[in-house]
Amino acid sequence: MRIFRLTRWQRIFIALSLIWIVIGGSWGWRHAYDKVNPDFVVCVNAIENAADLEACRNTRNTALAVPRGVSATIVALGPLIVVWLVCYGFVLLVRRIRRKFRASPSD
């Protein structure tokens, strides 16, 4: 059985990713509904009749229908996935360049 060992940079990157998941997830959880109530207040201040109030309530309820967990997950994992893909692409590019220069025939 082959033992898979991580390099120092991989361990550091995984540790930073775990820290970001905790910090980004908690930030996304805390700020998920920040814009809902101010938008509702603006909508209520612009009311002209009862139908407008119902429209404001429907808009607010639609915004609150998205669970906090979804916002927290998007904030925690979205940037992380992008960063991992960019770093993985960079590593593959460097490997391909090194392989190209090693494989060139010497004169």
C-alpha positions in Angstrom: 0.0 0.0 0.0 1.4 3.4 -1.0 1.6 6.1 1.7 0.6 9.5 0.4 2.4 12.3 2.1 1.7 16.0 1.7 4.4 18.6 1.2 4.8 21.5 3.5 3.0 23.8 1.1 0.1 21.5 0.7 -0.3 21.2 4.5 -0.1 25.0 4.9 -2.7 25.5 2.1 -5.1 23.0 3.6 -4.8 24.6 7.1 -5.5 28.1 5.5 -8.4 26.6 3.7 -9.9 25.2 6.9 -9.4 28.6 8.6 -11.1 30.3 5.7 -14.1 27.9 5.9 -14.6 28.7 9.5 -14.2 32.5 9.1 -16.0 32.8 5.8 -18.8 30.6 6.9 -19.4 32.5 10.1 -19.3 35.8 8.2 -21.8 34.6 5.6 -24.1 33.3 8.3 -23.9 36.6 10.2 -24.5 38.9 7.2 -27.0 36.8 5.2 -30.0 39.0 5.8 -28.2 42.4 6.1 -29.9 44.0 3.1 -33.4 42.5 3.6 -34.7 44.8 6.3 -33.4 48.1 4.9 -34.9 47.3 1.5 -38.2 46.4 3.3 -38.2 49.8 5.1 -37.6 51.7 1.8 -40.4 49.7 0.2 -42.8 50.5 3.1 -41.9 54.2 3.0 -42.9 54.3 -0.7 -46.3 52.7 -0.1 -49.3 54.3 -1.7 -52.0 51.6 -1.2 -52.6 48.2 0.5 -51.5 46.2 -2.5 -48.1 47.8 -2.3 -47.7 46.7 1.3 -48.5 43.1 0.3 -45.9 43.3 -2.6 -43.3 44.6 -0.1 -44.1 41.7 2.3 -43.9 39.2 -0.6 -40.5 40.6 -1.7 -39.2 40.4 1.9 -40.4 36.8 2.4 -38.9 35.8 -0.9 -35.5 37.2 0.3 -35.8 35.5 3.6 -36.7 32.2 2.0 -33.0 31.6 1.2 -31.6 29.8 4.2 -28.7 31.3 6.0 -26.7 28.1 5.5 -26.8 28.6 1.7 -25.3 32.1 2.1 -22.7 30.8 4.6 -21.7 27.9 2.2 -21.4 30.2 -0.8 -19.2 32.7 1.1 -17.1 29.9 2.6 -16.6 27.6 -0.4 -17.0 29.9 -3.4 -13.7 31.8 -3.1 -12.0 28.7 -1.9 -12.9 26.6 -4.9 -11.7 29.4 -7.2 -8.4 29.7 -5.3 -7.8 26.0 -5.4 -8.5 25.8 -9.1 -6.2 28.7 -9.9 -3.4 27.2 -7.8 -3.9 23.7 -9.3 -3.8 25.2 -12.8 -0.6 27.1 -11.9 1.0 23.9 -10.6 0.1 22.1 -13.8 1.4 24.9 -15.9 4.7 24.9 -14.1 5.0 21.1 -14.4 4.2 21.3 -18.1 6.9 24.0 -18.7 9.5 22.0 -16.7 8.7 18.8 -18.7 8.9 20.7 -22.0 12.4 22.1 -21.2 13.7 18.7 -19.9 12.4 16.8 -22.9 14.1 19.0 -25.4 17.0 17.3 -27.3 20.4 18.6 -26.6 22.6 19.6 -29.6 
